[in-house]
Amino acid sequence: MDADSIIAAIFSFENYGELLVLVQNSIWAGAVLGLLGGLVGTFVMKRDLAFAVHGISELSFAGAAFALLIGADIVFGSLIGSVAAAFLLGVMGVRARDKNSIIGVIMPFGLGLGILFLSLYQGRAANKFGLLTGQIVSVDTVQLQVLAGAAVVVIAALVLIWRPLNFASVDPELAEARGVPVRTLAIVFMLLLGVSVALSIQVVGALLVLALLITPAAAALRVTSSPVALVVLSVIFAVTATVGGILLALGGRIPISPYVTTLSFLIYVVCRAIGGTRAKKGINGRLVHAR
């Protein structure tokens, strides 16, 4: 395949207007997932749970693959797998070292189960591929309503525990000394994270879920230290990557995930460059002042 053919496969905006009308629900679904990913991602970064997201996604993939095998709802299967993994991590992984070792055990187990279920599945190959790489096309009104409802529940729960969770995330020892239920908050947040992972897999798949729940918040941390600005920027970056990825995917014949992950990565690179430039200016300014 020559370069022109590759470019044509990645970007082809023929009949784009007609396609855009057909995926309005998908665009709204992407915006909802971007909002959810941006909010949850800020606490994922504060609590150093990037590795946990990947571990949860593996069991979520196994649950979705099993649901596909038996003809059940894939989102429900993904949700069961995610919540089970999140609950195990929340209950068993009290210390960071314990949590990482548990994740290291869960990841290959979940991946192995998922591959087993997919190998037994005799249906369309596209369904198998979609679990790994994501696909969010032809979202109907009922699916959008279910997705939005689940996201509202997660966001509402997150808002209710926002202040104590933020305290426990920044300084868990002091929070526990002040009477904050640190362990309970950890379990609750892990469950919310599990639901978020299951919903995000619809867009980027089990292998690339970090692009929604990690990268936007990581990019925001590079350009701001303000708690409010961090949340706002994280949401903006996540929504931009998700909706932008959907819009770009309409003009190509490859899955949505490469577009979403590339946009998310580019946002991170730009933010990292801005943060590095600010840091250098700050150091030079202090040197000049010292002289």
C-alpha positions in Angstrom: 0.0 0.0 0.0 1.5 3.4 -1.1 1.4 6.6 0.9 -1.6 8.0 -0.9 -3.6 4.9 -0.2 -2.7 5.1 3.5 -3.7 8.8 3.7 -7.0 8.0 1.9 -7.8 5.3 4.4 -7.1 7.6 7.4 -8.8 10.8 6.0 -11.6 10.6 3.4 -14.3 13.3 3.8 -16.5 12.1 1.0 -20.2 12.3 2.0 -19.1 13.7 5.3 -22.2 15.9 5.7 -24.6 12.9 5.3 -22.6 10.8 7.8 -22.5 13.6 10.3 -26.3 13.8 10.5 -26.4 10.0 11.2 -24.0 10.1 14.2 -25.5 12.9 16.4 -26.1 10.5 19.2 -22.6 9.2 19.0 -21.2 12.7 19.3 -23.3 13.4 22.3 -22.2 10.1 23.8 -18.6 11.0 23.2 -19.1 14.4 24.9 -20.6 12.6 27.9 -17.8 10.2 28.2 -15.2 13.0 27.8 -16.9 14.9 30.7 -16.8 11.7 32.8 -13.3 10.9 31.9 -12.0 14.4 32.6 -13.6 14.5 36.1 -12.6 11.0 37.2 -9.1 11.3 35.7 -8.2 14.2 38.0 -8.6 11.9 41.0 -6.9 9.0 39.2 -3.8 11.2 38.8 -4.0 12.5 42.4 -4.3 9.0 43.8 -1.6 7.5 41.5 -4.0 5.0 40.0 -3.0 5.0 36.4 -1.8 1.4 36.6 -5.1 0.5 38.3 -7.1 1.8 35.3 -5.3 -0.6 33.0 -5.9 -3.5 35.4 -9.6 -2.7 35.7 -9.9 -2.5 31.9 -8.5 -6.0 31.5 -11.3 -7.5 33.6 -13.8 -5.2 31.9 -12.6 -6.6 28.6 -13.1 -10.2 29.9 -16.7 -9.4 31.1 -17.5 -7.8 27.7 -16.1 -10.8 25.9 -18.1 -13.2 27.9 -21.2 -11.2 27.3 -20.5 -11.3 23.6 -20.0 -15.0 23.8 -23.3 -15.8 25.4 -25.3 -13.1 23.5 -25.8 -10.8 26.5 -25.4 -7.0 26.5 -21.7 -6.1 26.1 -21.9 -2.9 28.1 -23.5 -4.8 31.0 -20.8 -7.5 30.9 -18.1 -4.9 30.7 -19.6 -3.1 33.7 -19.7 -6.3 35.8 -16.0 -7.0 35.0 -14.9 -3.5 35.8 -16.8 -3.2 39.1 -15.6 -6.6 40.2 -11.9 -5.6 39.5 -12.4 -2.2 41.1 -14.0 -3.7 44.3 -11.1 -6.2 44.6 -8.5 -3.4 44.3 -10.4 -1.1 46.7 -10.7 -3.8 49.4 -7.4 -5.6 49.0 -5.0 -2.9 47.9 -4.7 -0.7 51.0 -1.1 0.2 50.4 0.3 1.2 47.0 2.7 -1.7 46.9 0.0 -4.2 47.6 -2.3 -2.5 45.1 0.3 -2.8 42.3 1.0 -6.4 43.0 -2.7 -7.2 42.9 -3.1 -5.3 39.6 -0.1 -7.3 38.3 -2.0 -10.5 39.1 -5.4 -9.3 37.8 -4.2 -8.0 34.4 -2.9 -11.2 32.8 -5.8 -13.1 34.3 -8.4 -10.8 32.8 -6.6 -10.6 29.5 -6.4 -14.4 29.3 -10.1 -14.8 30.1 -11.0 -12.2 27.5 -8.9 -13.9 24.8 -10.4 -17.3 25.7 -14.0 -16.0 25.4 -13.2 -14.3 22.1 -11.6 -17.4 20.7 -14.8 -19.3 21.5 -17.0 -16.7 19.9 -18.1 -17.6 16.4 -19.8 -14.3 15.4 -18.5 -11.3 13.4 -14.8 -10.6 13.7 -15.6 -6.8 13.9 -17.3 -7.4 17.2 -14.1 -8.9 18.6 -12.0 -6.1 17.3 -14.3 -3.5 18.7 -13.9 -4.7 22.2 -10.1 -4.1 22.0 -10.0 -0.9 19.9 -13.5 0.7 20.6 -16.3 1.7 18.3 -19.0 4.3 19.0 -21.1 4.4 15.9 -24.9 4.0 15.4 -25.6 4.9 19.0 -29.4 4.9 19.3 -31.5 7.1 21.6 -32.0 4.4 24.2 -28.3 3.6 24.4 -27.5 7.3 24.7 -30.0 7.7 27.5 -28.6 4.7 29.4 -25.0 6.0 29.0 -26.0 9.5 30.1 -27.9 8.1 33.1 -24.9 6.0 34.2 -22.6 9.0 33.8 -25.0 11.3 35.8 -25.0 8.7 38.6 -21.2 8.6 38.7 -20.8 12.4 38.5 -23.4 12.9 41.2 -21.7 10.5 43.5 -18.3 12.1 42.8 -19.7 15.5 43.6 -21.1 14.3 46.9 -17.7 12.9 48.1 -15.5 15.6 46.3 -14.2 17.5 49.3 -13.3 14.5 51.5 -12.0 12.5 48.6 -9.8 15.4 47.5 -8.5 15.7 51.1 -7.8 11.9 51.3 -6.1 12.0 47.9 -3.7 14.8 48.7 -2.8 13.8 52.3 -4.4 10.5 53.3 -2.5 10.3 56.7 -3.7 13.7 57.8 -7.2 13.0 56.5 -7.4 9.8 58.4 -6.2 11.6 61.6 -9.0 14.1 61.1 -11.6 11.4 61.0 -12.1 11.2 57.2 -13.2 7.6 56.3 -10.2 7.1 53.9 -10.7 3.4 53.3 -14.4 3.7 52.6 -13.7 6.6 50.2 -11.1 4.5 48.5 -13.6 1.7 47.9 -16.3 4.1 46.7 -14.0 5.8 44.3 -12.7 2.5 42.9 -16.2 1.5 42.2 -16.9 4.8 40.4 -13.7 4.3 38.5 -14.8 0.8 37.5 -18.0 2.2 36.0 -16.1 4.9 34.2 -13.7 2.4 32.7 -16.6 0.2 31.5 -18.3 3.2 29.8 -15.1 4.5 28.3 -14.3 1.1 26.7 -17.1 1.8 24.2 -15.0 4.6 22.7 -11.3 3.5 22.8 -11.6 -0.2 23.7 -10.0 -2.1 26.6 -6.4 -1.6 25.3 -6.5 2.2 25.1 -8.8 3.3 27.9 -5.9 5.3 29.4 -6.4 7.9 26.7 -9.7 9.1 28.3 -9.0 8.5 32.0 -5.3 9.4 32.3 -3.9 11.5 29.5 -6.3 14.6 29.7 -5.7 15.0 33.4 -2.0 14.4 33.0 -1.9 17.1 30.4 -3.8 19.5 32.6 -1.3 18.9 35.5 1.4 20.1 33.2 0.0 23.6 32.8 -1.8 24.4 36.1 -1.6 23.7 39.8 -5.0 25.3 40.5 -7.5 22.6 41.6 -10.3 24.3 39.8 -8.4 24.9 36.6 -7.1 21.3 36.7 -10.7 19.9 36.6 -11.8 22.4 33.9 -8.8 21.7 31.6 -9.0 18.0 32.1 -12.7 18.0 31.0 -12.0 20.3 28.1 -9.1 18.1 26.9 -11.0 14.8 27.3 -14.1 16.2 25.5 -11.9 17.6 22.7 -10.1 14.3 22.2 -13.3 12.2 22.3 -15.6 14.4 20.1 -12.7 15.4 17.8 -11.8 11.7 17.4 -15.4 10.9 16.4 -15.5 13.7 13.9 -12.2 12.6 12.3 -13.2 8.9 12.3 -16.2 9.8 10.1 -13.8 10.7 7.4 -11.8 7.4 7.5 -12.2 3.7 7.5 -10.2 2.8 10.6 -11.5 2.5 14.2 -12.1 5.6 16.3 -9.4 4.8 18.9 -6.4 5.9 16.9 -7.9 9.3 16.3 -8.9 9.8 20.0 -5.5 8.6 21.3 -3.6 10.7 18.9 -5.5 13.9 19.7 -5.1 13.1 23.4 -1.4 12.5 23.0 -0.9 15.7 21.0 -2.7 17.7 23.7 -0.4 16.2 26.3 2.7 17.0 24.2 1.7 20.7 23.8 0.9 21.0 27.5 4.2 19.4 28.4 6.0 21.9 26.1 4.1 24.8 27.7 4.9 23.5 31.2 8.6 23.1 30.3 8.8 26.6 28.9 7.2 28.1 32.0 9.6 26.1 34.2 12.6 27.4 32.3 11.4 31.0 32.5 10.8 30.6 36.2 14.4 29.3 36.8 15.9 32.1 34.6 13.9 34.7 36.4 15.1 33.5 39.8 18.7 33.5 38.5 18.4 37.0 37.3 16.8 38.1 40.6 19.6 36.4 42.5 22.3 38.3 40.6 
